[in-house]
Amino acid sequence: MVIQAVDRKRCASCERWTGPRQGGDSPDIVCVESETVTGLCNGGGWHGAERRARSACGHWLRWLALARGAETDPAPPGKNG
């Protein structure tokens, strides 16, 4: 398993990338099986193209699954802020 920092803004941590990945132990990392894992770009600068997990482009968007993990101090159930 390869760990990649989200702040590097690579495909593995991009919402537009469809390759296999999982969030890490913290919201600032993403894990992929290897550096050569590929997935399709969906709507970015490389739309429709197969891209490796470590590829980059100017249309990067933080993977929403990571953004949810970045929440701090969520409101307890039944407590609407």
N, CA, C and O atoms as a Maestro MAE file, in Angstrom:
{
 s_m_m2io_version
 :::
 2.0.0
}

f_m_ct {
 s_m_title
 :::
 protein
 m_atom[324] {
  # First column is atom index #
  i_m_mmod_type
  r_m_x_coord
  r_m_y_coord
  r_m_z_coord
  i_m_residue_number
  s_m_chain_name
  s_m_pdb_residue_name
  s_m_pdb_atom_name
  i_m_atomic_number
  :::
  1 25 0.855 -1.177 0.000 1 A "MET " " N  " 7
  2 3 0.000 0.000 0.000 1 A "MET " " CA " 6
  3 2 0.897 1.236 0.000 1 A "MET " " C  " 6
  4 15 1.852 1.317 0.773 1 A "MET " " O  " 8
  5 25 0.588 2.188 -0.863 2 A "VAL " " N  " 7
  6 3 1.337 3.431 -0.975 2 A "VAL " " CA " 6
  7 2 0.503 4.556 -0.366 2 A "VAL " " C  " 6
  8 15 -0.679 4.702 -0.679 2 A "VAL " " O  " 8
  9 25 1.120 5.341 0.495 3 A "ILE " " N  " 7
  10 3 0.455 6.477 1.132 3 A "ILE " " CA " 6
  11 2 0.874 7.745 0.398 3 A "ILE " " C  " 6
  12 15 2.054 7.965 0.125 3 A "ILE " " O  " 8
  13 25 -0.109 8.566 0.089 4 A "GLN " " N  " 7
  14 3 0.164 9.809 -0.636 4 A "GLN " " CA " 6
  15 2 -0.468 10.984 0.095 4 A "GLN " " C  " 6
  16 15 -1.630 10.920 0.496 4 A "GLN " " O  " 8
  17 25 0.285 12.040 0.265 5 A "ALA " " N  " 7
  18 3 -0.219 13.239 0.927 5 A "ALA " " CA " 6
  19 2 -1.199 13.980 0.008 5 A "ALA " " C  " 6
  20 15 -0.920 14.176 -1.175 5 A "ALA " " O  " 8
  21 25 -2.333 14.384 0.556 6 A "VAL " " N  " 7
  22 3 -3.348 15.089 -0.210 6 A "VAL " " CA " 6
  23 2 -2.827 16.430 -0.715 6 A "VAL " " C  " 6
  24 15 -3.193 16.859 -1.810 6 A "VAL " " O  " 8
  25 25 -1.988 17.092 0.058 7 A "ASP " " N  " 7
  26 3 -1.503 18.419 -0.351 7 A "ASP " " CA " 6
  27 2 -0.640 18.397 -1.612 7 A "ASP " " C  " 6
  28 15 -0.303 19.456 -2.143 7 A "ASP " " O  " 8
  29 25 -0.283 17.224 -2.093 8 A "ARG " " N  " 7
  30 3 0.454 17.128 -3.354 8 A "ARG " " CA " 6
  31 2 -0.462 17.293 -4.557 8 A "ARG " " C  " 6
  32 15 0.002 17.487 -5.681 8 A "ARG " " O  " 8
  33 25 -1.771 17.213 -4.314 9 A "LYS " " N  " 7
  34 3 -2.800 17.419 -5.348 9 A "LYS " " CA " 6
  35 2 -2.599 16.515 -6.563 9 A "LYS " " C  " 6
  36 15 -2.509 16.979 -7.700 9 A "LYS " " O  " 8
  37 25 -2.533 15.217 -6.291 10 A "ARG " " N  " 7
  38 3 -2.381 14.221 -7.345 10 A "ARG " " CA " 6
  39 2 -3.714 13.520 -7.589 10 A "ARG " " C  " 6
  40 15 -4.643 13.660 -6.793 10 A "ARG " " O  " 8
  41 25 -3.812 12.778 -8.669 11 A "CYS " " N  " 7
  42 3 -5.065 12.125 -9.043 11 A "CYS " " CA " 6
  43 2 -5.655 11.265 -7.921 11 A "CYS " " C  " 6
  44 15 -6.873 11.256 -7.743 11 A "CYS " " O  " 8
  45 25 -4.851 10.566 -7.183 12 A "ALA " " N  " 7
  46 3 -5.367 9.671 -6.143 12 A "ALA " " CA " 6
  47 2 -6.226 10.395 -5.117 12 A "ALA " " C  " 6
  48 15 -7.104 9.781 -4.511 12 A "ALA " " O  " 8
  49 25 -5.992 11.677 -4.910 13 A "SER " " N  " 7
  50 3 -6.783 12.436 -3.934 13 A "SER " " CA " 6
  51 2 -7.768 13.390 -4.603 13 A "SER " " C  " 6
  52 15 -8.305 14.288 -3.953 13 A "SER " " O  " 8
  53 25 -8.006 13.198 -5.897 14 A "CYS " " N  " 7
  54 3 -8.905 14.080 -6.656 14 A "CYS " " CA " 6
  55 2 -10.293 13.460 -6.789 14 A "CYS " " C  " 6
  56 15 -10.428 12.262 -7.038 14 A "CYS " " O  " 8
  57 25 -11.313 14.285 -6.621 15 A "GLU " " N  " 7
  58 3 -12.706 13.847 -6.767 15 A "GLU " " CA " 6
  59 2 -12.980 13.316 -8.168 15 A "GLU " " C  " 6
  60 15 -13.836 12.448 -8.341 15 A "GLU " " O  " 8
  61 25 -12.274 13.820 -9.161 16 A "ARG " " N  " 7
  62 3 -12.538 13.460 -10.556 16 A "ARG " " CA " 6
  63 2 -11.932 12.113 -10.962 16 A "ARG " " C  " 6
  64 15 -12.284 11.583 -12.016 16 A "ARG " " O  " 8
  65 25 -11.047 11.556 -10.166 17 A "TRP " " N  " 7
  66 3 -10.344 10.313 -10.515 17 A "TRP " " CA " 6
  67 2 -11.157 9.112 -10.058 17 A "TRP " " C  " 6
  68 15 -11.691 9.111 -8.949 17 A "TRP " " O  " 8
  69 25 -11.260 8.076 -10.914 18 A "THR " " N  " 7
  70 3 -12.107 6.927 -10.612 18 A "THR " " CA " 6
  71 2 -11.341 5.670 -10.218 18 A "THR " " C  " 6
  72 15 -11.935 4.597 -10.121 18 A "THR " " O  " 8
  73 25 -10.055 5.778 -9.993 19 A "GLY " " N  " 7
  74 3 -9.256 4.607 -9.655 19 A "GLY " " CA " 6
  75 2 -9.501 4.105 -8.233 19 A "GLY " " C  " 6
  76 15 -10.082 4.811 -7.409 19 A "GLY " " O  " 8
  77 25 -9.050 2.875 -7.954 20 A "PRO " " N  " 7
  78 3 -9.232 2.294 -6.620 20 A "PRO " " CA " 6
  79 2 -8.320 2.956 -5.583 20 A "PRO " " C  " 6
  80 15 -7.115 3.086 -5.799 20 A "PRO " " O  " 8
  81 25 -8.896 3.367 -4.475 21 A "ARG " " N  " 7
  82 3 -8.157 4.043 -3.414 21 A "ARG " " CA " 6
  83 2 -8.975 3.996 -2.138 21 A "ARG " " C  " 6
  84 15 -10.142 3.605 -2.141 21 A "ARG " " O  " 8
  85 25 -8.355 4.392 -1.073 22 A "GLN " " N  " 7
  86 3 -9.072 4.506 0.193 22 A "GLN " " CA " 6
  87 2 -8.451 5.618 1.011 22 A "GLN " " C  " 6
  88 15 -7.265 5.923 0.891 22 A "GLN " " O  " 8
  89 25 -9.281 6.213 1.843 23 A "GLY " " N  " 7
  90 3 -8.791 7.261 2.724 23 A "GLY " " CA " 6
  91 2 -7.835 6.671 3.743 23 A "GLY " " C  " 6
  92 15 -7.949 5.499 4.102 23 A "GLY " " O  " 8
  93 25 -6.907 7.468 4.203 24 A "GLY " " N  " 7
  94 3 -5.937 7.013 5.184 24 A "GLY " " CA " 6
  95 2 -6.448 7.190 6.603 24 A "GLY " " C  " 6
  96 15 -7.635 7.424 6.828 24 A "GLY " " O  " 8
  97 25 -5.536 7.076 7.551 25 A "ASP " " N  " 7
  98 3 -5.880 7.223 8.957 25 A "ASP " " CA " 6
  99 2 -6.212 8.660 9.329 25 A "ASP " " C  " 6
  100 15 -6.790 8.914 10.386 25 A "ASP " " O  " 8
  101 25 -5.850 9.597 8.467 26 A "SER " " N  " 7
  102 3 -6.171 11.005 8.694 26 A "SER " " CA " 6
  103 2 -6.657 11.592 7.370 26 A "SER " " C  " 6
  104 15 -6.384 11.020 6.315 26 A "SER " " O  " 8
  105 25 -7.372 12.719 7.401 27 A "PRO " " N  " 7
  106 3 -7.936 13.286 6.177 27 A "PRO " " CA " 6
  107 2 -6.909 13.903 5.234 27 A "PRO " " C  " 6
  108 15 -7.274 14.391 4.164 27 A "PRO " " O  " 8
  109 25 -5.643 13.891 5.608 28 A "ASP " " N  " 7
  110 3 -4.627 14.495 4.743 28 A "ASP " " CA " 6
  111 2 -3.808 13.466 3.979 28 A "ASP " " C  " 6
  112 15 -2.784 13.803 3.385 28 A "ASP " " O  " 8
  113 25 -4.260 12.191 3.990 29 A "ILE " " N  " 7
  114 3 -3.581 11.157 3.204 29 A "ILE " " CA " 6
  115 2 -4.591 10.253 2.513 29 A "ILE " " C  " 6
  116 15 -5.721 10.087 2.972 29 A "ILE " " O  " 8
  117 25 -4.163 9.681 1.413 30 A "VAL " " N  " 7
  118 3 -4.952 8.721 0.655 30 A "VAL " " CA " 6
  119 2 -4.042 7.526 0.362 30 A "VAL " " C  " 6
  120 15 -2.832 7.688 0.201 30 A "VAL " " O  " 8
  121 25 -4.622 6.339 0.296 31 A "CYS " " N  " 7
  122 3 -3.844 5.122 0.074 31 A "CYS " " CA " 6
  123 2 -4.258 4.457 -1.236 31 A "CYS " " C  " 6
  124 15 -5.444 4.351 -1.548 31 A "CYS " " O  " 8
  125 25 -3.263 4.014 -1.991 32 A "VAL " " N  " 7
  126 3 -3.482 3.267 -3.228 32 A "VAL " " CA " 6
  127 2 -2.606 2.023 -3.176 32 A "VAL " " C  " 6
  128 15 -1.613 1.982 -2.450 32 A "VAL " " O  " 8
  129 25 -2.985 1.010 -3.952 33 A "GLU " " N  " 7
  130 3 -2.253 -0.252 -3.936 33 A "GLU " " CA " 6
  131 2 -0.804 -0.080 -4.381 33 A "GLU " " C  " 6
  132 15 0.105 -0.661 -3.788 33 A "GLU " " O  " 8
  133 25 -0.591 0.720 -5.427 34 A "SER " " N  " 7
  134 3 0.762 0.966 -5.919 34 A "SER " " CA " 6
  135 2 0.788 2.293 -6.673 34 A "SER " " C  " 6
  136 15 -0.264 2.864 -6.961 34 A "SER " " O  " 8
  137 25 1.960 2.775 -6.988 35 A "GLU " " N  " 7
  138 3 2.110 4.031 -7.720 35 A "GLU " " CA " 6
  139 2 1.627 3.925 -9.156 35 A "GLU " " C  " 6
  140 15 1.405 4.944 -9.809 35 A "GLU " " O  " 8
  141 25 1.462 2.706 -9.660 36 A "THR " " N  " 7
  142 3 1.062 2.517 -11.050 36 A "THR " " CA " 6
  143 2 -0.436 2.255 -11.214 36 A "THR " " C  " 6
  144 15 -0.886 1.978 -12.326 36 A "THR " " O  " 8
  145 25 -1.213 2.335 -10.139 37 A "VAL " " N  " 7
  146 3 -2.661 2.165 -10.226 37 A "VAL " " CA " 6
  147 2 -3.221 3.242 -11.145 37 A "VAL " " C  " 6
  148 15 -2.785 4.392 -11.095 37 A "VAL " " O  " 8
  149 25 -4.187 2.875 -11.986 38 A "THR " " N  " 7
  150 3 -4.783 3.840 -12.906 38 A "THR " " CA " 6
  151 2 -6.293 3.925 -12.720 38 A "THR " " C  " 6
  152 15 -6.927 3.027 -12.166 38 A "THR " " O  " 8
  153 25 -6.843 5.027 -13.199 39 A "GLY " " N  " 7
  154 3 -8.276 5.250 -13.205 39 A "GLY " " CA " 6
  155 2 -8.590 6.305 -14.239 39 A "GLY " " C  " 6
  156 15 -7.695 7.012 -14.703 39 A "GLY " " O  " 8
  157 25 -9.840 6.415 -14.600 40 A "LEU " " N  " 7
  158 3 -10.238 7.417 -15.579 40 A "LEU " " CA " 6
  159 2 -10.478 8.755 -14.904 40 A "LEU " " C  " 6
  160 15 -10.947 8.820 -13.768 40 A "LEU " " O  " 8
  161 25 -10.148 9.822 -15.622 41 A "CYS " " N  " 7
  162 3 -10.460 11.172 -15.183 41 A "CYS " " CA " 6
  163 2 -11.888 11.459 -15.634 41 A "CYS " " C  " 6
  164 15 -12.240 11.205 -16.786 41 A "CYS " " O  " 8
  165 25 -12.704 11.983 -14.737 42 A "ASN " " N  " 7
  166 3 -14.098 12.246 -15.040 42 A "ASN " " CA " 6
  167 2 -14.403 13.733 -14.864 42 A "ASN " " C  " 6
  168 15 -14.799 14.164 -13.782 42 A "ASN " " O  " 8
  169 25 -14.221 14.505 -15.918 43 A "GLY " " N  " 7
  170 3 -14.580 15.915 -15.893 43 A "GLY " " CA " 6
  171 2 -13.436 16.879 -15.683 43 A "GLY " " C  " 6
  172 15 -13.656 18.090 -15.676 43 A "GLY " " O  " 8
  173 25 -12.243 16.397 -15.513 44 A "GLY " " N  " 7
  174 3 -11.108 17.288 -15.305 44 A "GLY " " CA " 6
  175 2 -10.389 17.611 -16.596 44 A "GLY " " C  " 6
  176 15 -10.928 17.436 -17.688 44 A "GLY " " O  " 8
  177 25 -9.177 18.080 -16.457 45 A "GLY " " N  " 7
  178 3 -8.366 18.450 -17.600 45 A "GLY " " CA " 6
  179 2 -8.012 17.278 -18.506 45 A "GLY " " C  " 6
  180 15 -7.676 17.473 -19.674 45 A "GLY " " O  " 8
  181 25 -8.085 16.077 -17.977 46 A "TRP " " N  " 7
  182 3 -7.780 14.870 -18.733 46 A "TRP " " CA " 6
  183 2 -9.038 14.020 -18.902 46 A "TRP " " C  " 6
  184 15 -8.948 12.795 -18.973 46 A "TRP " " O  " 8
  185 25 -10.201 14.653 -18.967 47 A "HIS " " N  " 7
  186 3 -11.488 13.958 -19.028 47 A "HIS " " CA " 6
  187 2 -11.472 12.783 -20.010 47 A "HIS " " C  " 6
  188 15 -11.130 12.934 -21.182 47 A "HIS " " O  " 8
  189 25 -11.852 11.615 -19.497 48 A "GLY " " N  " 7
  190 3 -11.935 10.417 -20.316 48 A "GLY " " CA " 6
  191 2 -10.623 9.676 -20.478 48 A "GLY " " C  " 6
  192 15 -10.602 8.574 -21.026 48 A "GLY " " O  " 8
  193 25 -9.529 10.258 -20.012 49 A "ALA " " N  " 7
  194 3 -8.217 9.631 -20.157 49 A "ALA " " CA " 6
  195 2 -7.867 8.800 -18.922 49 A "ALA " " C  " 6
  196 15 -8.250 9.133 -17.800 49 A "ALA " " O  " 8
  197 25 -7.138 7.725 -19.152 50 A "GLU " " N  " 7
  198 3 -6.650 6.911 -18.039 50 A "GLU " " CA " 6
  199 2 -5.423 7.603 -17.446 50 A "GLU " " C  " 6
  200 15 -4.482 7.946 -18.160 50 A "GLU " " O  " 8
  201 25 -5.452 7.800 -16.125 51 A "ARG " " N  " 7
  202 3 -4.380 8.517 -15.431 51 A "ARG " " CA " 6
  203 2 -3.881 7.693 -14.257 51 A "ARG " " C  " 6
  204 15 -4.654 6.997 -13.598 51 A "ARG " " O  " 8
  205 25 -2.587 7.779 -14.003 52 A "ARG " " N  " 7
  206 3 -2.000 7.105 -12.839 52 A "ARG " " CA " 6
  207 2 -2.305 7.882 -11.569 52 A "ARG " " C  " 6
  208 15 -2.575 9.082 -11.603 52 A "ARG " " O  " 8
  209 25 -2.257 7.179 -10.456 53 A "ALA " " N  " 7
  210 3 -2.572 7.766 -9.151 53 A "ALA " " CA " 6
  211 2 -1.713 8.985 -8.832 53 A "ALA " " C  " 6
  212 15 -2.187 9.905 -8.165 53 A "ALA " " O  " 8
  213 25 -0.476 9.016 -9.286 54 A "ARG " " N  " 7
  214 3 0.425 10.118 -8.958 54 A "ARG " " CA " 6
  215 2 0.463 11.214 -10.008 54 A "ARG " " C  " 6
  216 15 1.285 12.125 -9.916 54 A "ARG " " O  " 8
  217 25 -0.418 11.143 -11.012 55 A "SER " " N  " 7
  218 3 -0.478 12.192 -12.026 55 A "SER " " CA " 6
  219 2 -1.089 13.450 -11.426 55 A "SER " " C  " 6
  220 15 -1.750 13.401 -10.388 55 A "SER " " O  " 8
  221 25 -0.859 14.573 -12.089 56 A "ALA " " N  " 7
  222 3 -1.388 15.848 -11.607 56 A "ALA " " CA " 6
  223 2 -1.905 16.662 -12.788 56 A "ALA " " C  " 6
  224 15 -1.513 16.445 -13.934 56 A "ALA " " O  " 8
  225 25 -2.796 17.604 -12.480 57 A "CYS " " N  " 7
  226 3 -3.265 18.574 -13.474 57 A "CYS " " CA " 6
  227 2 -3.821 19.782 -12.732 57 A "CYS " " C  " 6
  228 15 -3.918 19.771 -11.505 57 A "CYS " " O  " 8
  229 25 -4.180 20.811 -13.467 58 A "GLY " " N  " 7
  230 3 -4.663 22.043 -12.856 58 A "GLY " " CA " 6
  231 2 -6.137 22.026 -12.475 58 A "GLY " " C  " 6
  232 15 -6.657 23.044 -12.020 58 A "GLY " " O  " 8
  233 25 -6.823 20.901 -12.648 59 A "HIS " " N  " 7
  234 3 -8.257 20.823 -12.353 59 A "HIS " " CA " 6
  235 2 -8.552 19.959 -11.130 59 A "HIS " " C  " 6
  236 15 -9.662 19.444 -10.988 59 A "HIS " " O  " 8
  237 25 -7.580 19.799 -10.257 60 A "TRP " " N  " 7
  238 3 -7.714 18.946 -9.071 60 A "TRP " " CA " 6
  239 2 -8.786 19.481 -8.128 60 A "TRP " " C  " 6
  240 15 -8.873 20.682 -7.869 60 A "TRP " " O  " 8
  241 25 -9.607 18.547 -7.618 61 A "LEU " " N  " 7
  242 3 -10.606 18.850 -6.587 61 A "LEU " " CA " 6
  243 2 -10.451 17.819 -5.479 61 A "LEU " " C  " 6
  244 15 -10.382 16.622 -5.760 61 A "LEU " " O  " 8
  245 25 -10.397 18.251 -4.248 62 A "ARG " " N  " 7
  246 3 -10.237 17.320 -3.126 62 A "ARG " " CA " 6
  247 2 -11.340 16.264 -3.150 62 A "ARG " " C  " 6
  248 15 -12.522 16.587 -3.271 62 A "ARG " " O  " 8
  249 25 -10.937 15.000 -3.032 63 A "TRP " " N  " 7
  250 3 -11.858 13.870 -2.998 63 A "TRP " " CA " 6
  251 2 -12.823 14.063 -1.841 63 A "TRP " " C  " 6
  252 15 -12.388 14.219 -0.700 63 A "TRP " " O  " 8
  253 25 -14.112 14.055 -2.107 64 A "LEU " " N  " 7
  254 3 -15.121 14.335 -1.090 64 A "LEU " " CA " 6
  255 2 -15.058 13.373 0.093 64 A "LEU " " C  " 6
  256 15 -15.354 13.764 1.222 64 A "LEU " " O  " 8
  257 25 -14.682 12.134 -0.148 65 A "ALA " " N  " 7
  258 3 -14.563 11.170 0.952 65 A "ALA " " CA " 6
  259 2 -13.515 11.637 1.959 65 A "ALA " " C  " 6
  260 15 -13.647 11.364 3.152 65 A "ALA " " O  " 8
  261 25 -12.486 12.329 1.504 66 A "LEU " " N  " 7
  262 3 -11.463 12.862 2.401 66 A "LEU " " CA " 6
  263 2 -11.968 14.107 3.110 66 A "LEU " " C  " 6
  264 15 -11.662 14.323 4.283 66 A "LEU " " O  " 8
  265 25 -12.731 14.917 2.412 67 A "ALA " " N  " 7
  266 3 -13.260 16.143 3.007 67 A "ALA " " CA " 6
  267 2 -14.163 15.816 4.183 67 A "ALA " " C  " 6
  268 15 -14.133 16.511 5.199 67 A "ALA " " O  " 8
  269 25 -14.971 14.759 4.058 68 A "ARG " " N  " 7
  270 3 -15.836 14.356 5.167 68 A "ARG " " CA " 6
  271 2 -15.002 13.952 6.366 68 A "ARG " " C  " 6
  272 15 -15.364 14.239 7.507 68 A "ARG " " O  " 8
  273 25 -13.880 13.283 6.110 69 A "GLY " " N  " 7
  274 3 -13.008 12.877 7.198 69 A "GLY " " CA " 6
  275 2 -12.303 14.042 7.853 69 A "GLY " " C  " 6
  276 15 -11.792 13.920 8.967 69 A "GLY " " O  " 8
  277 25 -12.272 15.191 7.157 70 A "ALA " " N  " 7
  278 3 -11.575 16.364 7.683 70 A "ALA " " CA " 6
  279 2 -12.420 17.148 8.676 70 A "ALA " " C  " 6
  280 15 -11.918 18.069 9.320 70 A "ALA " " O  " 8
  281 25 -13.687 16.799 8.810 71 A "GLU " " N  " 7
  282 3 -14.543 17.506 9.747 71 A "GLU " " CA " 6
  283 2 -13.997 17.370 11.160 71 A "GLU " " C  " 6
  284 15 -13.581 16.289 11.577 71 A "GLU " " O  " 8
  285 25 -14.003 18.456 11.876 72 A "THR " " N  " 7
  286 3 -13.551 18.417 13.257 72 A "THR " " CA " 6
  287 2 -14.691 18.821 14.162 72 A "THR " " C  " 6
  288 15 -15.464 19.721 13.833 72 A "THR " " O  " 8
  289 25 -14.800 18.170 15.281 73 A "ASP " " N  " 7
  290 3 -15.793 18.471 16.283 73 A "ASP " " CA " 6
  291 2 -17.207 18.568 15.710 73 A "ASP " " C  " 6
  292 15 -17.864 19.600 15.841 73 A "ASP " " O  " 8
  293 25 -17.681 17.463 15.061 74 A "PRO " " N  " 7
  294 3 -19.028 17.527 14.497 74 A "PRO " " CA " 6
  295 2 -20.069 17.663 15.609 74 A "PRO " " C  " 6
  296 15 -19.835 17.252 16.746 74 A "PRO " " O  " 8
  297 25 -21.208 18.237 15.270 75 A "ALA " " N  " 7
  298 3 -22.283 18.401 16.258 75 A "ALA " " CA " 6
  299 2 -22.803 17.038 16.682 75 A "ALA " " C  " 6
  300 15 -22.972 16.165 15.831 75 A "ALA " " O  " 8
  301 25 -23.060 16.827 17.951 76 A "PRO " " N  " 7
  302 3 -23.619 15.547 18.405 76 A "PRO " " CA " 6
  303 2 -24.997 15.321 17.783 76 A "PRO " " C  " 6
  304 15 -25.683 16.282 17.436 76 A "PRO " " O  " 8
  305 25 -25.412 14.050 17.639 77 A "PRO " " N  " 7
  306 3 -26.733 13.775 17.077 77 A "PRO " " CA " 6
  307 2 -27.818 14.546 17.831 77 A "PRO " " C  " 6
  308 15 -27.804 14.615 19.060 77 A "PRO " " O  " 8
  309 25 -28.758 15.125 17.080 78 A "GLY " " N  " 7
  310 3 -29.847 15.854 17.700 78 A "GLY " " CA " 6
  311 2 -29.522 17.291 18.053 78 A "GLY " " C  " 6
  312 15 -30.392 18.020 18.529 78 A "GLY " " O  " 8
  313 25 -28.272 17.717 17.827 79 A "LYS " " N  " 7
  314 3 -27.854 19.081 18.134 79 A "LYS " " CA " 6
  315 2 -27.599 19.816 16.831 79 A "LYS " " C  " 6
  316 15 -26.509 19.699 16.271 79 A "LYS " " O  " 8
  317 25 -28.537 20.545 16.347 80 A "ASN " " N  " 7
  318 3 -28.373 21.292 15.093 80 A "ASN " " CA " 6
  319 2 -27.962 22.714 15.401 80 A "ASN " " C  " 6
  320 15 -28.794 23.560 15.731 80 A "ASN " " O  " 8
  321 25 -26.661 22.971 15.288 81 A "GLY " " N  " 7
  322 3 -26.006 24.167 15.543 81 A "GLY " " CA " 6
  323 2 -26.559 25.431 15.681 81 A "GLY " " C  " 6
  324 15 -25.835 26.400 15.907 81 A "GLY " " O  " 8
  :::
 }
 m_bond[323] {
  # First column is bond index #
  i_m_from
  i_m_to
  i_m_order
  :::
  1 1 2 1
  2 2 3 1
  3 3 4 2
  4 3 5 1
  5 5 6 1
  6 6 7 1
  7 7 8 2
  8 7 9 1
  9 9 10 1
  10 10 11 1
  11 11 12 2
  12 11 13 1
  13 13 14 1
  14 14 15 1
  15 15 16 2
  16 15 17 1
  17 17 18 1
  18 18 19 1
  19 19 20 2
  20 19 21 1
  21 21 22 1
  22 22 23 1
  23 23 24 2
  24 23 25 1
  25 25 26 1
  26 26 27 1
  27 27 28 2
  28 27 29 1
  29 29 30 1
  30 30 31 1
  31 31 32 2
  32 31 33 1
  33 33 34 1
  34 34 35 1
  35 35 36 2
  36 35 37 1
  37 37 38 1
  38 38 39 1
  39 39 40 2
  40 39 41 1
  41 41 42 1
  42 42 43 1
  43 43 44 2
  44 43 45 1
  45 45 46 1
  46 46 47 1
  47 47 48 2
  48 47 49 1
  49 49 50 1
  50 50 51 1
  51 51 52 2
  52 51 53 1
  53 53 54 1
  54 54 55 1
  55 55 56 2
  56 55 57 1
  57 57 58 1
  58 58 59 1
  59 59 60 2
  60 59 61 1
  61 61 62 1
  62 62 63 1
  63 63 64 2
  64 63 65 1
  65 65 66 1
  66 66 67 1
  67 67 68 2
  68 67 69 1
  69 69 70 1
  70 70 71 1
  71 71 72 2
  72 71 73 1
  73 73 74 1
  74 74 75 1
  75 75 76 2
  76 75 77 1
  77 77 78 1
  78 78 79 1
  79 79 80 2
  80 79 81 1
  81 81 82 1
  82 82 83 1
  83 83 84 2
  84 83 85 1
  85 85 86 1
  86 86 87 1
  87 87 88 2
  88 87 89 1
  89 89 90 1
  90 90 91 1
  91 91 92 2
  92 91 93 1
  93 93 94 1
  94 94 95 1
  95 95 96 2
  96 95 97 1
  97 97 98 1
  98 98 99 1
  99 99 100 2
  100 99 101 1
  101 101 102 1
  102 102 103 1
  103 103 104 2
  104 103 105 1
  105 105 106 1
  106 106 107 1
  107 107 108 2
  108 107 109 1
  109 109 110 1
  110 110 111 1
  111 111 112 2
  112 111 113 1
  113 113 114 1
  114 114 115 1
  115 115 116 2
  116 115 117 1
  117 117 118 1
  118 118 119 1
  119 119 120 2
  120 119 121 1
  121 121 122 1
  122 122 123 1
  123 123 124 2
  124 123 125 1
  125 125 126 1
  126 126 127 1
  127 127 128 2
  128 127 129 1
  129 129 130 1
  130 130 131 1
  131 131 132 2
  132 131 133 1
  133 133 134 1
  134 134 135 1
  135 135 136 2
  136 135 137 1
  137 137 138 1
  138 138 139 1
  139 139 140 2
  140 139 141 1
  141 141 142 1
  142 142 143 1
  143 143 144 2
  144 143 145 1
  145 145 146 1
  146 146 147 1
  147 147 148 2
  148 147 149 1
  149 149 150 1
  150 150 151 1
  151 151 152 2
  152 151 153 1
  153 153 154 1
  154 154 155 1
  155 155 156 2
  156 155 157 1
  157 157 158 1
  158 158 159 1
  159 159 160 2
  160 159 161 1
  161 161 162 1
  162 162 163 1
  163 163 164 2
  164 163 165 1
  165 165 166 1
  166 166 167 1
  167 167 168 2
  168 167 169 1
  169 169 170 1
  170 170 171 1
  171 171 172 2
  172 171 173 1
  173 173 174 1
  174 174 175 1
  175 175 176 2
  176 175 177 1
  177 177 178 1
  178 178 179 1
  179 179 180 2
  180 179 181 1
  181 181 182 1
  182 182 183 1
  183 183 184 2
  184 183 185 1
  185 185 186 1
  186 186 187 1
  187 187 188 2
  188 187 189 1
  189 189 190 1
  190 190 191 1
  191 191 192 2
  192 191 193 1
  193 193 194 1
  194 194 195 1
  195 195 196 2
  196 195 197 1
  197 197 198 1
  198 198 199 1
  199 199 200 2
  200 199 201 1
  201 201 202 1
  202 202 203 1
  203 203 204 2
  204 203 205 1
  205 205 206 1
  206 206 207 1
  207 207 208 2
  208 207 209 1
  209 209 210 1
  210 210 211 1
  211 211 212 2
  212 211 213 1
  213 213 214 1
  214 214 215 1
  215 215 216 2
  216 215 217 1
  217 217 218 1
  218 218 219 1
  219 219 220 2
  220 219 221 1
  221 221 222 1
  222 222 223 1
  223 223 224 2
  224 223 225 1
  225 225 226 1
  226 226 227 1
  227 227 228 2
  228 227 229 1
  229 229 230 1
  230 230 231 1
  231 231 232 2
  232 231 233 1
  233 233 234 1
  234 234 235 1
  235 235 236 2
  236 235 237 1
  237 237 238 1
  238 238 239 1
  239 239 240 2
  240 239 241 1
  241 241 242 1
  242 242 243 1
  243 243 244 2
  244 243 245 1
  245 245 246 1
  246 246 247 1
  247 247 248 2
  248 247 249 1
  249 249 250 1
  250 250 251 1
  251 251 252 2
  252 251 253 1
  253 253 254 1
  254 254 255 1
  255 255 256 2
  256 255 257 1
  257 257 258 1
  258 258 259 1
  259 259 260 2
  260 259 261 1
  261 261 262 1
  262 262 263 1
  263 263 264 2
  264 263 265 1
  265 265 266 1
  266 266 267 1
  267 267 268 2
  268 267 269 1
  269 269 270 1
  270 270 271 1
  271 271 272 2
  272 271 273 1
  273 273 274 1
  274 274 275 1
  275 275 276 2
  276 275 277 1
  277 277 278 1
  278 278 279 1
  279 279 280 2
  280 279 281 1
  281 281 282 1
  282 282 283 1
  283 283 284 2
  284 283 285 1
  285 285 286 1
  286 286 287 1
  287 287 288 2
  288 287 289 1
  289 289 290 1
  290 290 291 1
  291 291 292 2
  292 291 293 1
  293 293 294 1
  294 294 295 1
  295 295 296 2
  296 295 297 1
  297 297 298 1
  298 298 299 1
  299 299 300 2
  300 299 301 1
  301 301 302 1
  302 302 303 1
  303 303 304 2
  304 303 305 1
  305 305 306 1
  306 306 307 1
  307 307 308 2
  308 307 309 1
  309 309 310 1
  310 310 311 1
  311 311 312 2
  312 311 313 1
  313 313 314 1
  314 314 315 1
  315 315 316 2
  316 315 317 1
  317 317 318 1
  318 318 319 1
  319 319 320 2
  320 319 321 1
  321 321 322 1
  322 322 323 1
  323 323 324 2
  :::
 }
}
